[in-house]
Amino acid sequence: MRIIFWSIFIAALIIGCKPKQNVVSVPSAPSAPSETSDEMQVKKDALNNLVISLYSIGGGSNYKAAEAIESFLQEYPSKIKRPIPYSKIAWGREGETDFCISLAELNADEKRIFTERVRELIKPFELIHFYENHPCRELK
């Protein structure tokens, strides 16, 4: 038994031990920038976005919340006399929808007030995610 063990051990050592090879390191080519200009622009644009996402857990999304949000987004710009562009992106099978709101036209105080009003508007509703400084969903 010992002879078999030692012969396997010695065979493994012989097979595993190879003479060292000279390794020459070649400098690698300069890497490309980690982000393209399009990706950087998307991140920059996202800093001015609010995303309100209505989701579903099997019973459909909250259509009353969607109506209230859309009504607010249509009325509010006339109150402040500034445009607030938004897009409504349907992404699910049960009425899941994202409202992607661009706040690039507003100054810091107007953004803060608008964000507070949106938070108050959606507070009583369920099945809503609210994201600040977030990129909009891209449909595939």
Helices and strands as residue ranges (DSSP letters): H 2-16, H 37-46, E 49-54, H 63-80, E 86-90, E 97-102, H 108-122, E 128-132
